[in-house]
Amino acid sequence: MKRFLALLITLSALGCARVQTLNLEPHEYSERPDHIIWIQVAGFSEEHIPLLRFNVAEATHKTNLEQVDCVGKMWNFNLYQLRPEASKSFLSQITGSKNIRGTCEDYTVVPSWQFLQDVGYSVSVLESGASVEQSLEKSLGCSNSKMIDLGKMRFYRMGPDIGSQKTFHYQDSPDQSKETVRPGLYYDRSCQKGICYSSLSNNFRTLWSMNSKDHRRSVFVVRDFNFQNALKKKDISLAKESLQEIDRIVSAIKSDKGDDLLVVVSGAESMMLEFPLQGKEWSDFEKAGKNLYFKNSSLMSPVLAKGSMAENFCGIFDESDMLKRMIYKPEDKKFNWDSVSPF
């Protein structure tokens, strides 16, 4: 009888426990994710989401980029520059260092994925639209570089092959695909004639699906420079398509996995646009990219986060703080009497 009474009291107390939320949605705090997807988008600002939002007739439609748990802002500066170019800002985010000069010394710092690799995560990086100077492939030519360890991680490059015999294609057969989940440097076969015929989202879906299935824990980093390249050319159609590719990637992640993951989208060298007001000006903008004005790149860039440990990316912080927020290991949960209080 006493045991039965104790059970009833326990169940009653648990029934009064508070539901934890983030952004008004149920959220489990301090849960380390099994899978981490980090998407770095050069030139991106949250103010660019109207390029997607207003393409849809339904007024209540929300893009995948809007459906995040947490939004943060990063200061864009290092020891030498205010408003550094995107590739340098991304290095600060990856390494946690402000000492970014654009030289081989930048790559001697241990990247965030190395810390995660040490606790059992497999690591993959996919680059698209990056020039030779912007690509992390540049680090492979530097002595003492710790950025890319081809003996332990996979580096996929959507660009022309400049020496590797290893290639990939999102339509490869299962047997061919098995080769591309082994550590090494791989080039997209569709990009060997000056233009990539495969889309970033198709490549991501295939490569991430294979890697996440083969490894219980994984980190997949996407580095995209296509969006910024399109903005600099004032090619609004291409800019929209590039941003839609990022939105499709987030959509694919949401539909493929449950709650055991973290998705982070971070910008750098955010290009500030002044959109037209409305009416005919907006119509001309939609049709031909008219009435769109550029300002200096922003002093801050956004971080959008969804899933396990998304709470790490709320607030305002330096871009070099991204490393510790990405690798932060929460303390073990402690029982809190407040969680069972009926008041």
N, C-alpha and C positions, 0 to 999 in steps of 0.2 A: 504493500500500500504506500509506503514512504517513497519507494522508487517511482511509482506511478505519479505521485504528487509532485516529486522533483522534476519529472519529465514534463508535466503540464506547465510548471512554472517556467522551465527553460524555453519551451515552445512559445509560451506567451511573451516572454522577454524578447525572443528573436523576432516575433511578429511585430514588435514595436520598433525594431531597428530602423534607422534612417536609411533612405536610398541615396547613395552618393551620386551626384550629377556633375557634369561639366558642359557648359553651354546648353543647359536645360535638358540634357540627355543623360541617361544612366551611364556611369563611368566607373571602372575599377581603377583605383589609384595604385601607384607603385608596383605595377605588374610589368615585369620585363617581357618584351615581345619576343616571340620565336623568329619572326621575320621583320626586317627593317628595309623599307624602300625609301631612299632619299633622292629626290628629284631636284637638281640644281638647274634653274632656268635663267640664263643671262638676259638682263634687261627687264625682267619681270617685276611688275608692281601689282598689288591687289586692285589698283584702280584700272587695270587693263581687263578685268573680268567683264565689263560691259561689252567688249568685243565679242564675247560669247553669249552673254545674257540677252542682249537686244537683237540677236539673230533669230530668236525663237518667238513665235507669235503669242504664246501663252504667257500672260503677265506674271503668273505665280511660279513659273518654271525656275528652278534653282540648278545651277551648274554643279558638277561634282567638286569643283574647286571651292564652292561656297559651303559645301556640306562638311565642314571640318569642325573639330572640337575646340581648337585653340588657334588664335592668331597672335603672333609676336612681331616685333620690329627690331632690326639690327642696325647699329651705327656702322656706316661704311667709311672706315679710315684705318690706316696702318701707321707705322713709325715714320713713313716717308711721304705718304700721299693722303690728301683728302679727296674722296671720290676715286679710289683706284679702279682700274678696269676690272671687268667681271672675273677674268681668269685669276687675278691676284686675290680678289675677295673670296673666291671659292677656295683658294689655297689656305687663306686664313681660317675659313670655316672648317676645313678638313684637318688642319694641323693644330689649330688653337694658337697660332703664332701671329703677332703683329709685325714681325721682322721679315717682311716680304719685299724682295728687291727685284724679282724677275730674273734671278740667276739660279745656278745649280745649288746654291746654299739653301734655297727654299725647300728643296726636296730631302734635306738631311734630317728633317724633323719627322718623328713617328706620326703617321696619319691615324685618324680616328678608327678606321677599319682594322688596323693592326691590333688595337686594344680589344676589339670585339672578336677578332680572329683568335686571340689568345684564350678566350673563354668559350670557344667552340663554334663560332660562326664561320660559315663559308663566305667568301667575298667575291663579288662580281662588279665590274664597272662597264657601263655602256656609254659611249660618247657619240654625239651627232652634231654636225655643223661646226665642229671645232677646227680652227686652223692649226698649222704645225706649231705655232707659238702658244696657242691656247690649250693644246692637247696635253694630257698627262704623259703621253708617249715620249714627250721631250725629256722627261726625267730618266728614261732608260739610257740616255747617252751621258748621264752625269755619274761620276764616281761618288761613292758613299751615299747614293740615293736610297731612301727607305720608303719611297712612295709606292712603287709597283713591284711586288715580288711575284714574278711569273712562275715561280716554283710552287706557289701556294694559292694564287688567286687567278681569276679569269678577267681579261681585259679585252672588251669588244669595241672595235673601232669602225664607225660608219664613215669610211674614207678610203682613198686609194692605197693599195698594198705597196709598202716601200721596203719590202725585204722579207716579210714572213711568208711561209708557205701554208699557213693555216688560215682557212676561211670559214665563213658560216653563211647560211641563208635560212630565213624563217620557214621556208617550204622544204627543207631537207628531210630526208627519210629518217625514221627513228634510229637506224644504225648510224647514219651520218651525224645525227644530232648528239649521239652519245660521246662523240669525240670532242664536241665543243663544250662539254661540262667539265672537262679536265683543265687544270691550270694551264695558262698560256696566253698568248696574244693572237687574236683572231680579227680578220678584216671581212667586212660585208662584201660578198661577191657581186652584189647589185650596184656597188659604188665604184667600180673600176674604170668607168668611162667618163668621169668628170661630174656625174650626177648620180644620186642614189634613187633607185627605183623601188626599193623597199621603204615602207614607212617606219618611223620610230616606234609607233605603238605596236605594229605587227612584230617587229624585232623584239620589243620588250616582252610581249605576251609569250612568245615562244621561249626565249632565253630564261626569263624569270620562272616560268612554269617548270622547265626542266630542272633548274637549279634548286628551286624550293622543294620539289618532290624528292630530289636526291639527297637533300641535307635537312636535318631536323631544324637547324637554325641557319639563317642566311641573312646576308646584307647585300642589297642590290642598289648600286648608285647609278643614276642616270644623269648625264651632264649634257645639257642642250644649249646650243648657241644659235639655232635656227631662228628663234623668235626675235632675238636682238638683231641678227643679220637682216631680217625682213623689215624691221622698224627703221633701221639705218637707211635702207633703200626706199623707204616710204611706200613699200608694197603692202598695203593693208590687207589684201586678199591672202597673201602668203603669211602675213603675221597672224591673221585669224586662224588659218589652217594649222600653223605651228602651235598656237595655243590650244586649239582643239585636240591636237595630238597629245598634249599633256593631260587634258581633261579626259581623253579616252584611256590613257594609262591609269589614271586614278579610278575610273569606272571599272576597268578590268580587274584591278586589285580588289575593289569592293565586292565584286561578284564571285571572285575565285577563293577568297579566304574568309575566315571567321574573325574572331576577336583577338587572335594571337599575333597581331601585327601592328606595326607603326608605320604610317606614311607621313613623310615630311617633304614639303615643297618649299624651297628657299630661292630667293632672288639675289641678284647682285648687279651693281651698276644700273639700278632701276631707271629706265628712261621715262621721264615725265611727259605725258601727252595732255594737251588741252583740247578736249573734245568739243565739237560744235554744239550750239545750244539745243536746237530742235528743228522740226519742220523741214523746209527745203535744204537748209544747211546740212542737217543730219542725213537727209536722203542723198545729197551729193557726196557726202562722206562715205556712205554705204556703197554707192555705185562706183565711185572713182577715187576714193581716198582724199577728196578735197576737204578744205576747211579743217585740217588737222595741223596742229602746231607743236613743235618740240621745244622743251626747255632743257636746262642743264640736268644731268642725271641727279637723282635724289641723294640726300645725305643719309637716308635710311632705306633699307630693303625689307621685304616681308618674309615671314616664316609662317606657313600654314601646316598644321599638324592634326592628324586624326589617328585614334586608336590607343593602344597601350603606351603609357608614359607621354601622351600628348601634352600633359600638363607641364612637362619640362620646358615647353617652348612658348609659354605665355609670358607677356611682359616685354620690356625694352632692355636690350643688352648689346654688347659689342659682338660683331660678327665672329671674332676669335673665340667667343664663349660657346659657339656651337659645338665644339668638340666635347666639352665636359657635359653639356646637356644631352648629347647623343650617347655617350658612354656611361652616364650616371647610373650607378647601381643602387637601387633603393634599399633601405634597411628592411629587415624582416618585419612583417606586420606584428604589431603589439595589440593586445586586447584593450579596448577602450570602453569603460563602463558607460561613457556618454552615448555609445552606439545602441545600448539597450535601454536607455532611459525613456520612459513613456512621456516625458515632459520636454 
